[in-house]
Amino acid sequence: MTTTSAFPAANRPVGQVIVRASHVELYRDGQEVLRDVDLEVAKGEILGIVGPNGGGKTSLLRLILGLDRPSSGEIELFGQPVSRFREWHRVGYIPQHAVAFDPNWFRPEDFAVARSATELCGLSGLEGRRVGALSGGEKQRVFIAKAIASRPDLLVMDEPTAGVDPESERRFYDLLGRLKDELGLTVIFVSHDLGVVSARVDRVACLNRTLVYEGPPRALHDEALLRTLYGGGTVTIAHSEEQPHTHGH
């Protein structure tokens, strides 16, 4: 893994590896998007990916999901190259600004699964309401419930707290903990909320085309690391969930 000398990577996660990126590089229209990214995510971990806009965060998620192919290197899911992976029911995905559902036909047993996901996500009592009538935080939990209804092993989310109020954000992170504890779910998500990420994830990956740092989230309180990650600008990080969260670009 490529890191700055001042911020060495932590030891590799212990346990079954769910996602492995090995020397991944991505070029688009001749421009470098990702360079020499090495990353492993173990079963049951919550990994937060942070970094500046244009740093390759969404591109990395798309590679993990098989939506794009790396220019070089390899991505593995559950021990298989993503190009040959076929068990996509094991992976749930919530993209940025999810707004619509695919139409589905339901079997009787599907309703029981959906009810369980609804209860887990704290949506009981809202079953009869249209999605368009829900608040931002409620919509967010609906999309999470949809993603986990098939009981995936891995949940991937791109900026899931964008545009929601602080209380909905807090409930989202509480829900992540429940998904990990009750379902054994492995979670990867992109976020700009450095203060909350530093308090709520097991590991963090700091990405600016290459991995600047990967390891315990306490490193997000290191101003030198943040200056390196965000290109030398002034970056402030909130030190508790009650304080405003700021970030650099």
C-alpha positions as a Markdown table, in Angstrom:
| # | Residue | x | y | z |
|---|---|---|---|---|
| 1 | Met | 0.0 | 0.0 | 0.0 |
| 2 | Thr | 1.2 | 3.5 | -0.8 |
| 3 | Thr | 1.2 | 5.8 | 2.2 |
| 4 | Thr | 3.1 | 8.9 | 3.3 |
| 5 | Ser | 6.0 | 8.0 | 5.5 |
| 6 | Ala | 4.6 | 10.1 | 8.4 |
| 7 | Phe | 1.4 | 8.1 | 8.4 |
| 8 | Pro | 2.2 | 4.4 | 8.2 |
| 9 | Ala | -0.6 | 1.9 | 7.6 |
| 10 | Ala | -2.0 | -0.1 | 10.5 |
| 11 | Asn | -1.7 | -3.9 | 10.6 |
| 12 | Arg | -4.1 | -5.7 | 8.2 |
| 13 | Pro | -7.5 | -6.5 | 9.6 |
| 14 | Val | -7.9 | -9.9 | 11.3 |
| 15 | Gly | -10.6 | -12.3 | 10.1 |
| 16 | Gln | -12.2 | -13.3 | 6.8 |
| 17 | Val | -11.4 | -10.8 | 4.1 |
| 18 | Ile | -14.6 | -9.7 | 2.3 |
| 19 | Val | -13.0 | -7.1 | 0.0 |
| 20 | Arg | -9.5 | -6.9 | -1.2 |
| 21 | Ala | -8.0 | -4.3 | -3.6 |
| 22 | Ser | -4.5 | -5.2 | -4.8 |
| 23 | His | -2.4 | -2.5 | -6.6 |
| 24 | Val | -5.5 | -1.0 | -8.2 |
| 25 | Glu | -5.0 | 1.8 | -10.7 |
| 26 | Leu | -7.7 | 3.6 | -12.7 |
| 27 | Tyr | -7.3 | 6.0 | -15.6 |
| 28 | Arg | -10.1 | 7.7 | -17.3 |
| 29 | Asp | -9.7 | 9.7 | -20.5 |
| 30 | Gly | -5.9 | 9.6 | -19.9 |
| 31 | Gln | -6.3 | 11.1 | -16.4 |
| 32 | Glu | -5.2 | 9.3 | -13.3 |
| 33 | Val | -8.1 | 8.6 | -11.0 |
| 34 | Leu | -6.6 | 6.0 | -8.6 |
| 35 | Arg | -3.0 | 5.0 | -8.1 |
| 36 | Asp | -1.6 | 1.8 | -6.4 |
| 37 | Val | -4.5 | 1.3 | -4.0 |
| 38 | Asp | -4.1 | -1.7 | -1.6 |
| 39 | Leu | -7.0 | -2.2 | 0.8 |
| 40 | Glu | -8.6 | -5.0 | 2.7 |
| 41 | Val | -11.9 | -5.1 | 4.6 |
| 42 | Ala | -12.6 | -7.9 | 7.0 |
| 43 | Lys | -15.9 | -9.5 | 7.8 |
| 44 | Gly | -18.0 | -7.5 | 10.3 |
| 45 | Glu | -16.0 | -4.3 | 9.9 |
| 46 | Ile | -17.3 | -0.8 | 9.3 |
| 47 | Leu | -14.9 | 1.1 | 7.0 |
| 48 | Gly | -15.3 | 4.8 | 6.3 |
| 49 | Ile | -13.7 | 6.2 | 3.2 |
| 50 | Val | -12.9 | 10.0 | 3.4 |
| 51 | Gly | -11.0 | 12.4 | 1.2 |
| 52 | Pro | -11.4 | 15.5 | -1.0 |
| 53 | Asn | -13.8 | 15.8 | -3.9 |
| 54 | Gly | -12.2 | 14.3 | -7.0 |
| 55 | Gly | -10.1 | 12.0 | -4.8 |
| 56 | Gly | -11.5 | 8.8 | -6.3 |
| 57 | Lys | -13.9 | 7.7 | -3.5 |
| 58 | Thr | -16.9 | 7.0 | -5.7 |
| 59 | Ser | -14.7 | 5.5 | -8.3 |
| 60 | Leu | -13.3 | 3.0 | -5.8 |
| 61 | Leu | -16.8 | 2.0 | -4.8 |
| 62 | Arg | -17.7 | 1.4 | -8.4 |
| 63 | Leu | -14.7 | -0.9 | -8.9 |
| 64 | Ile | -15.6 | -2.8 | -5.7 |
| 65 | Leu | -19.1 | -3.3 | -7.1 |
| 66 | Gly | -17.9 | -4.4 | -10.5 |
| 67 | Leu | -19.5 | -1.3 | -12.2 |
| 68 | Asp | -16.1 | -0.3 | -13.6 |
| 69 | Arg | -12.9 | -2.2 | -14.3 |
| 70 | Pro | -9.5 | -1.1 | -13.0 |
| 71 | Ser | -6.9 | -0.2 | -15.5 |
| 72 | Ser | -4.5 | -2.5 | -13.6 |
| 73 | Gly | -4.5 | -4.4 | -10.4 |
| 74 | Glu | -7.4 | -6.5 | -9.1 |
| 75 | Ile | -10.5 | -6.3 | -6.8 |
| 76 | Glu | -11.7 | -9.4 | -5.0 |
| 77 | Leu | -15.1 | -10.0 | -3.3 |
| 78 | Phe | -15.4 | -12.9 | -0.9 |
| 79 | Gly | -12.2 | -14.4 | -2.3 |
| 80 | Gln | -13.2 | -14.2 | -6.0 |
| 81 | Pro | -12.0 | -11.7 | -8.6 |
| 82 | Val | -14.9 | -9.2 | -9.0 |
| 83 | Ser | -15.0 | -9.9 | -12.8 |
| 84 | Arg | -16.0 | -13.5 | -12.0 |
| 85 | Phe | -18.2 | -12.8 | -9.0 |
| 86 | Arg | -21.8 | -13.8 | -9.5 |
| 87 | Glu | -23.4 | -13.8 | -6.0 |
| 88 | Trp | -24.6 | -10.2 | -6.1 |
| 89 | His | -27.4 | -11.0 | -3.7 |
| 90 | Arg | -24.6 | -10.9 | -1.1 |
| 91 | Val | -24.0 | -7.2 | -1.8 |
| 92 | Gly | -26.3 | -4.3 | -1.0 |
| 93 | Tyr | -25.6 | -0.9 | -2.6 |
| 94 | Ile | -27.0 | 2.6 | -1.9 |
| 95 | Pro | -25.7 | 5.2 | -4.4 |
| 96 | Gln | -25.5 | 8.9 | -3.9 |
| 97 | His | -28.9 | 10.6 | -4.0 |
| 98 | Ala | -30.9 | 7.5 | -4.2 |
| 99 | Val | -34.4 | 8.6 | -5.1 |
| 100 | Ala | -36.4 | 5.7 | -6.7 |
| 101 | Phe | -37.1 | 2.0 | -6.4 |
| 102 | Asp | -37.1 | -0.6 | -9.1 |
| 103 | Pro | -40.5 | -2.2 | -9.5 |
| 104 | Asn | -40.7 | -5.7 | -8.0 |
| 105 | Trp | -43.1 | -8.6 | -7.7 |
| 106 | Phe | -43.3 | -9.9 | -4.2 |
| 107 | Arg | -43.8 | -13.5 | -3.0 |
| 108 | Pro | -45.5 | -14.0 | 0.4 |
| 109 | Glu | -42.2 | -14.8 | 2.1 |
| 110 | Asp | -40.7 | -11.6 | 0.8 |
| 111 | Phe | -43.2 | -9.6 | 2.9 |
| 112 | Ala | -41.9 | -11.2 | 6.1 |
| 113 | Val | -38.3 | -10.3 | 5.1 |
| 114 | Ala | -39.3 | -6.7 | 4.3 |
| 115 | Arg | -41.2 | -6.4 | 7.6 |
| 116 | Ser | -38.1 | -7.5 | 9.5 |
| 117 | Ala | -35.9 | -5.0 | 7.6 |
| 118 | Thr | -38.5 | -2.2 | 8.3 |
| 119 | Glu | -38.5 | -2.9 | 12.0 |
| 120 | Leu | -34.7 | -3.1 | 12.2 |
| 121 | Cys | -34.5 | 0.3 | 10.5 |
| 122 | Gly | -37.1 | 1.9 | 12.8 |
| 123 | Leu | -39.7 | 2.4 | 10.1 |
| 124 | Ser | -42.6 | 0.5 | 11.7 |
| 125 | Gly | -45.8 | 2.5 | 11.3 |
| 126 | Leu | -44.7 | 4.2 | 8.0 |
| 127 | Glu | -45.6 | 1.2 | 5.8 |
| 128 | Gly | -48.6 | 2.9 | 4.2 |
| 129 | Arg | -47.0 | 6.2 | 3.4 |
| 130 | Arg | -45.6 | 7.1 | -0.1 |
| 131 | Val | -41.8 | 7.5 | -0.2 |
| 132 | Gly | -42.2 | 11.1 | -1.5 |
| 133 | Ala | -44.0 | 12.0 | 1.7 |
| 134 | Leu | -41.2 | 10.9 | 4.0 |
| 135 | Ser | -38.5 | 13.2 | 5.5 |
| 136 | Gly | -34.9 | 13.0 | 4.3 |
| 137 | Gly | -33.9 | 10.8 | 7.3 |
| 138 | Glu | -36.9 | 8.5 | 6.8 |
| 139 | Lys | -36.1 | 8.1 | 3.1 |
| 140 | Gln | -32.5 | 7.3 | 4.0 |
| 141 | Arg | -33.7 | 4.5 | 6.3 |
| 142 | Val | -36.1 | 3.2 | 3.7 |
| 143 | Phe | -33.3 | 2.7 | 1.2 |
| 144 | Ile | -31.2 | 1.0 | 3.8 |
| 145 | Ala | -34.1 | -1.3 | 4.6 |
| 146 | Lys | -34.5 | -2.1 | 0.9 |
| 147 | Ala | -30.7 | -2.8 | 0.7 |
| 148 | Ile | -30.7 | -5.2 | 3.7 |
| 149 | Ala | -34.0 | -7.0 | 2.9 |
| 150 | Ser | -32.1 | -9.6 | 0.9 |
| 151 | Arg | -29.8 | -10.2 | 3.9 |
| 152 | Pro | -26.5 | -9.2 | 2.1 |
| 153 | Asp | -23.2 | -9.8 | 3.7 |
| 154 | Leu | -21.7 | -6.5 | 2.5 |
| 155 | Leu | -23.4 | -3.1 | 2.4 |
| 156 | Val | -21.8 | -0.3 | 0.3 |
| 157 | Met | -23.0 | 3.3 | 0.6 |
| 158 | Asp | -21.9 | 6.5 | -1.1 |
| 159 | Glu | -22.4 | 9.5 | 1.1 |
| 160 | Pro | -25.5 | 8.1 | 2.9 |
| 161 | Thr | -25.9 | 11.1 | 5.2 |
| 162 | Ala | -25.7 | 13.8 | 2.6 |
| 163 | Gly | -28.6 | 16.3 | 3.0 |
| 164 | Val | -30.1 | 14.9 | 6.2 |
| 165 | Asp | -30.5 | 16.7 | 9.5 |
| 166 | Pro | -28.2 | 16.0 | 12.5 |
| 167 | Glu | -30.7 | 13.9 | 14.3 |
| 168 | Ser | -31.2 | 11.7 | 11.2 |
| 169 | Glu | -27.4 | 11.4 | 10.9 |
| 170 | Arg | -27.1 | 10.3 | 14.5 |
| 171 | Arg | -29.9 | 7.6 | 13.9 |
| 172 | Phe | -28.1 | 6.5 | 10.8 |
| 173 | Tyr | -24.8 | 5.8 | 12.7 |
| 174 | Asp | -26.8 | 4.1 | 15.5 |
| 175 | Leu | -28.3 | 1.9 | 12.8 |
| 176 | Leu | -24.9 | 1.0 | 11.4 |
| 177 | Gly | -23.9 | -0.3 | 14.8 |
| 178 | Arg | -27.1 | -2.5 | 15.0 |
| 179 | Leu | -26.5 | -3.8 | 11.5 |
| 180 | Lys | -23.0 | -4.9 | 12.5 |
| 181 | Asp | -24.0 | -6.4 | 15.8 |
| 182 | Glu | -27.3 | -8.0 | 14.9 |
| 183 | Leu | -26.7 | -9.1 | 11.3 |
| 184 | Gly | -22.9 | -9.4 | 11.2 |
| 185 | Leu | -22.9 | -7.0 | 8.3 |
| 186 | Thr | -19.7 | -5.6 | 6.7 |
| 187 | Val | -20.2 | -2.0 | 5.8 |
| 188 | Ile | -18.2 | 0.3 | 3.5 |
| 189 | Phe | -19.3 | 3.9 | 3.1 |
| 190 | Val | -18.0 | 7.2 | 1.8 |
| 191 | Ser | -18.5 | 10.3 | 4.0 |
| 192 | His | -17.4 | 13.9 | 4.4 |
| 193 | Asp | -18.3 | 14.0 | 8.1 |
| 194 | Leu | -14.9 | 13.5 | 9.6 |
| 195 | Gly | -15.9 | 14.1 | 13.2 |
| 196 | Val | -18.6 | 11.4 | 13.2 |
| 197 | Val | -16.6 | 9.0 | 11.1 |
| 198 | Ser | -13.7 | 9.2 | 13.6 |
| 199 | Ala | -16.1 | 8.1 | 16.4 |
| 200 | Arg | -18.2 | 5.6 | 14.6 |
| 201 | Val | -16.1 | 3.3 | 12.3 |
| 202 | Asp | -13.7 | 0.5 | 13.0 |
| 203 | Arg | -11.2 | 1.6 | 10.3 |
| 204 | Val | -10.8 | 4.5 | 8.0 |
| 205 | Ala | -9.3 | 4.8 | 4.5 |
| 206 | Cys | -8.1 | 8.3 | 3.6 |
| 207 | Leu | -8.1 | 8.5 | -0.1 |
| 208 | Asn | -6.7 | 11.2 | -2.4 |
| 209 | Arg | -6.1 | 9.2 | -5.6 |
| 210 | Thr | -3.9 | 7.0 | -3.5 |
| 211 | Leu | -4.3 | 5.9 | 0.1 |
| 212 | Val | -2.7 | 8.5 | 2.3 |
| 213 | Tyr | -3.6 | 6.5 | 5.4 |
| 214 | Glu | -5.6 | 3.4 | 6.3 |
| 215 | Gly | -6.1 | 2.2 | 9.8 |
| 216 | Pro | -7.7 | 3.2 | 13.2 |
| 217 | Pro | -10.0 | 6.3 | 12.9 |
| 218 | Arg | -8.3 | 8.2 | 15.7 |
| 219 | Ala | -5.8 | 9.4 | 13.0 |
| 220 | Leu | -8.5 | 11.7 | 11.7 |
| 221 | His | -7.7 | 14.0 | 14.6 |
| 222 | Asp | -4.1 | 14.5 | 13.3 |
| 223 | Glu | -4.0 | 17.9 | 11.6 |
| 224 | Ala | -0.8 | 17.0 | 9.7 |
| 225 | Leu | -2.6 | 14.0 | 8.1 |
| 226 | Leu | -5.6 | 16.1 | 7.2 |
| 227 | Arg | -3.4 | 18.7 | 5.5 |
| 228 | Thr | -1.7 | 15.9 | 3.5 |
| 229 | Leu | -5.1 | 14.4 | 2.6 |
| 230 | Tyr | -6.7 | 17.6 | 1.6 |
| 231 | Gly | -3.8 | 19.2 | -0.2 |
| 232 | Gly | -2.4 | 21.5 | 2.4 |
| 233 | Gly | -5.6 | 23.6 | 3.1 |
| 234 | Thr | -6.8 | 24.4 | 6.6 |
| 235 | Val | -9.0 | 21.6 | 7.9 |
| 236 | Thr | -10.9 | 21.5 | 11.1 |
| 237 | Ile | -12.4 | 18.4 | 12.6 |
| 238 | Ala | -15.1 | 18.3 | 15.2 |
| 239 | His | -14.1 | 16.2 | 18.2 |
| 240 | Ser | -17.6 | 15.0 | 19.2 |
| 241 | Glu | -20.8 | 14.2 | 17.5 |
| 242 | Glu | -22.5 | 17.2 | 19.1 |
| 243 | Gln | -20.2 | 19.7 | 17.5 |
| 244 | Pro | -20.5 | 21.0 | 13.9 |
| 245 | His | -18.6 | 18.8 | 11.4 |
| 246 | Thr | -16.3 | 20.5 | 8.9 |
| 247 | His | -14.0 | 19.2 | 6.3 |
| 248 | Gly | -11.6 | 20.2 | 3.6 |
| 249 | His | -11.8 | 20.0 | -0.1 |
